[in-house]
Amino acid sequence: MYLIVTKSFPPELGGMQSLMWGLARELSKNFMIKVFADYIENHKEFDEQASFSIERVGGPELLRKYRKAYLIDEFVKNSKANGIIADHWKSLEHLKTNKKKYCLIHGKEINHTKGSGINKRLLKVLNNVEKVIANSKYTKNLAIEIGVKEENIIVINPGIDPIKDLDKKSLDKVESLLKVKTPRLITVSRFDKRKNHEKVIMALRNLKQIYPDIVYVCIGYGDEEENIKSLVKELNLEDQVMFFKDISDDLKNALVAKSNIFVMPSIVYKSSVEGFGIAYTEAAQYSIPSIGGEVGGASDAIEHEKTGLICDGTNLDSIYYSINSMLENKKYLEYGKGAKDKVSKFYWSNIIEEYKKILS
């Protein structure tokens, strides 16, 4: 039996939630699994449909981490648990059990100054686990730089599920929404500084001169939403940028599938960094190539000049050139085919084999 300890789990939505759900689901096909997750409202219906046990831990956040650690330690004493897999170093910080521990790392949660108090805390955890599982080569190198033992780190990219058939009703709705707008760019992400919507919009101002019917679809929500919308208005691009949030998965997937390029040239903002970028691989399933930033883990998800392009997200010219070079002569079709051909390596059925190797 393996315990999965996580602060992020469905029915709450998000990339981390999807990752931990996929990992628990796939591991449960090979091992007994029990999940310790934070309490979330409306969890009962979801939990009842899972093929493994899920224990929810509630209470104020400050006390919850200690309560969860106590419950896990007590459970381990009375079970045949082989080990504990955690989504975050903080999920292991207060455990007393000496069972084997495995910790996933993603980028921004370890990106703290070497020698700082929080750096010392995370190193105390990560340098005393069986394996540190980095989501990309970038995250592995970051971990080494901040003091994690290199020999303890293995890179396993996040997994994705094969896409379902697109819903015709949603595809028709996309065509009615976008009408004759082409070419089509899209970003599916939170609206925050790291995702770099602003520079894509600034590049769009110049691209509009060459492609008067160009459209940029932004799906998501977040702290920067109003700032991004203000920039669109300031640059007189209301006809070129469309915003969507709280839409169905069917409509989101149809919007991606009907686009030409997925654009997310992420940057480092303060300590926040794109450790991998699962959205790139999700777009690849629809034969949509991506443009990602050179800082972070995008290069694990995008093969430069094969499945998309890697650019300097801090440089407006680099973003403009990358988009334009992909649109010229419809180069995005070639990259999109490459993306579709190579995406199967990210399927959970393949990714889980890497986990099985280290657990065995």
Buried (B, 14 or more C-beta within 10 A) or exposed (E): BBBBBBBBBBBBEEBBBBBBBBBBBBBBEBBBBBBBBBEBEEBEEBBEEBEBBBBBBEEEEEEBBEBBBBEBBEBBEEEEBEBBBBBBBBBBBBBEBEBBBBBBBBBBBBBBEEEEEBBEBBBEBBEEBBBBBBBBBBBBBBBBEBBBBEEBBBBBBBBBBEEEEBBEEBBEBBEEBBEEBBBBBBBBBBBBBBBBBBBBBBBBBEBBEEBEBBBBBBBBBBEBBEEBBEBBEEBEBEEBBBBBEEEEEBBBBBBBBBBBBBBBBBBBBEBBBBBBBBBBBBBBBBBBBBBBBBBBBBBBBBBBEBBBBBBBBBBBEBBBBBBBBBBEEEBBEBBBBBBBEBBEEBBBEEBBEBBEEBBE
